[in-house]
Amino acid sequence: MTDTTILTTRRGHVLIITINRPEARNAVNAAVHVGIGTALEAAEADPEIRAVVITGAGDKSFCAGADLVALSRGESLAPDDPAQQEWGFAGMVSHPISKPIIAAVNGFAFGGGCEIALMSDIIVAADHAQFGLPEVKVGLFAAAGGAFRLAQQLPRKLAMEYMLTGDPIPAARAAKFGLVNHVVPLAELLPTALALAEKIAANAPLSVQASKRVALGIQDGRIAADAPYWEHNTRERSVLMRSEDAREGPLAFAQKRKPEWKAR
């Protein structure tokens, strides 16, 4: 790829995808969406790729979610191509592939960044990393899969607390409840993720891919069980985005003031 927004590197049978926007906390814009989605398509089509590692550049942010600065300029965070739009936020959240994906979370993963991690099969986190869905603090909700995936991947009461408060989840606590597989010092993050990917890649690739498809119910590039969630998600988002509160939240955030909620 000539655009450096997304960097891809091959390490044997492993493809490393790096969101390379540290100056923007690795936030997702249209270029990130296309870059990640295209890399996942290439990994799925290449029989020599047996596992994928996704990470962020720098040591502060894995991904800060949607690029609010780009949105404020009137930019779309999704590409014009309808087929690429079908991949979902960041080119990933409704884009399941058969190759295992390991998220190497090198910093905070908030909003859409957390939803990228939730879509991954395995999470390795730096010990200072945090996860969170803070959308409720700005009049939105976690509409890129977070609203249902967090409740699937954590004990429900715990997921509800974090989703409804919008508070961050420290990596160690996330690991305690099974959301994160391994927590390591930052210097060991990528080596740990790569060692795990290489261990997977040493197994029979078709067996690994069939195992993932059965475990997640992937058929024809879709997770069938997710369809009702996405349909409900779309309906709720359509209603919410027409509300006064959905306009007030981002405006208050931009103006650095406390929002005045109207519940309408």
N, C-alpha and C positions, 0 to 999 in steps of 0.2 A: 504494500500500500504506500502511495506517495504521501498521502495526508498523514501527519504524525499525531493526529488526535488519538488514534488507536494504534498501538504498536503490537505486532505479532512476531513471536520468536519460536522456532522449533528447537526442542531439546530431545533428540531421539524420536520417540513415538508420542511425545507430549507437545501440545501447542500452548504457549503462554500468551494470553491476551492482557495487555496493560492499558488501562484508561490513562491517557497521558495529558491531563489538564490540571496539573497541580496548582497553577495560578488561579484556577476556578474551583478548587477543592474537588476536582475530578467530577464536576457536575455534568449531567447529561444534556446535550443539545442534539440536534439532528445528525451531526457528524458522528457523534458517539453512537447513536442508534444504528446508523448504517454500518459503522465500523465493527461493532460487536456482532450485529446480525449477520453480516457478510462473513466474518471470521467463523462463526458457528456453522454457517452453511458449508464453508470450505472444509471445516473439521469433519462434519458429518459425511461429506462426499469423498474424503480421502481415507482409503483403507489403512494408510500408514500412520494416521493419527488415532491413538487409542485412548487418550485422556486429554482434558483441557484444564488449564489453571487460569483463573481470571483474578487480576489484582489491580491496584491503583498505583500511580506514580507518587513518590514522596513518602513521608512518614507520618502525615497528619490525617489524611482523608483517603479512605477506600473509594467512596463516592458520596457526595452530599445530596444526591437525588436530582431533581429537576433543576435546570439552569434558570433561576428566577431572573437573572440579569438579561438573558436572551429573551425570556418571555416579556419582560418590561419593554424591550425594544420592538415587540410585535413579532418576533421570530417564532416559528413553529418548532417544537421539539421532536417532531416526527417528519420523515421524508415525504415527498409527494407521491412516491411509488406505492400503490395500494398493496402490492404483495409484501413490501417491506414494512408497511404499517401493520400488517397482520402479525408481525413478530412481537408486537406489544412494546411497552416502554423499554427503552434502552436496547431495542432489538432483541430482547431476551425473555421477558417475563411470560409471554405466551408463545414461546419458541422452543419447545422441548426437542432435544436431540438425543440420539442413542448413546453417544459418547459421554462418559462420566465427566462432570464439571466440578472442580474444586475451587472454592473461593478462598483466596489468600488475603484476608482482611487486614490491611496495614494501618488502619486508623478508624475514624468514625464512619459508620455506615448508616446514614439516616434517610428516612423517607424512601425514595426510589433506590437509594444505595442499599438499604436494608432489604428491599424487595428483590434486588439482584442476588443478594446473598441467600435469601429464602428460596429462590429458584435454583440455586446450586445444589448439588447432591451431597457435598461434604464441605464443611467450613473449618479452616485453620485460621486462628485469629492471633494477632499480636497482643501482648498482655495489656496494652493501653487502649485497645480497640473498644468501641462502644457501638451498640445497635439501637435503633429506635424508629418509631413511626410517629413523628411529631405533628402530623397533618392537622389533628384536631385543634392544635394551638393557633392555627391560622385559617380556620373555617373550612377546611377541606377534609378528605378522608383518604386512607391508603388504598387508592383505586387501581394500583398496578399489581394486585395480587396479595398485598400485605394484609388486607382486612380479613381474608380467609386463611392465608397460609400461616400467619403467626399463630392463630388458634389451632391449626393442625399440627404445628411443630413444637409448641410449648404446652404444658398443662393449661387447660382452658382458662381457669381463674387467673393464673399468672399472666397469660396473654391478654386477657381483658383488662387487667390493671394497667399494663404497659401501653396498650393501644388506646385506652380511654383517658389516661393521664398524659400520654405523649412523652413520658419520661424515658431517658436512655437506659439501656441494659448493659452493664459492664460485661466485658468478655468472660470473666471468671464466673459470674452468675449465669450467663447464657450457657456456659459449658456445664455447670452444675445440673441444669435442667435439660441437657441434651440438644440444645439449639446449635452449639458449637462442638466440634469433635476434639480439637486440640487448641490449647492456649500456650504460646511460646514467646520468648523475647523477640523483638523486631528483627534482630540480626539472624534469627533462626527461622523466620517465617517462610520465606521462599524455599530454602533448602528442605524444610519439613514438608511443605506442600508438594514440592517436586519429588521427594522420596516416596510420598504416598502415591502420587500419580504414576511414578515408574513401577511401583509395586503392582498397581492395577494393570499397567500396560504389559507387565510380564505374563499375565494370565491370557487365556484364549480369548481373543477380541470378540468373536461372535458370541461366545458364552456371556461375556461381560455385558455386551449390548442387549442381548435377549433378557438378561437378568434385570437390567434397568428398565426396559420397556414393560416387563411384567410387573415389576414393583410399583411403577408409577402409572400403569395403565395407558402407556403411549401407543396410539394407533394412528397411522397415517399422519404423523407429525403433530398430533393433538393429544392432550390428556382428556379423555372423554369425561371423566368424573368432574373436571373443572368447568365444563360448559355451563351448568346451571349457575355456578358462582359468577362467571363472567357476565351472563345475562342479567342477573340481579345487580351486579356491580354497575353495569351500564345504565340500568334504570335509576338506581340511586344517585349516580353521578349526574345524570341529566337533570334530576330534580334539584339536587343540592347546588349545582353551579348556577341555577337561576335565582338563588336566594340572595338576600341582602348580606347575610353573614359571610357568604363565600366571596363577596366583593370587599367587605369590610376587613376580613382577616389579612389578605395580602397587602391592602392599603395601609393598615396599621403597622404591619411588619416593616414596610418600606419607610414609613414615617417614624419608626422606632418609638411607638407608643402602645399603650394597652388597648386592645380592641374593645369596642362597645357592641356586645352581642344583642341582637333583637329577637332571635329565634324565629326569624321569618326571612 
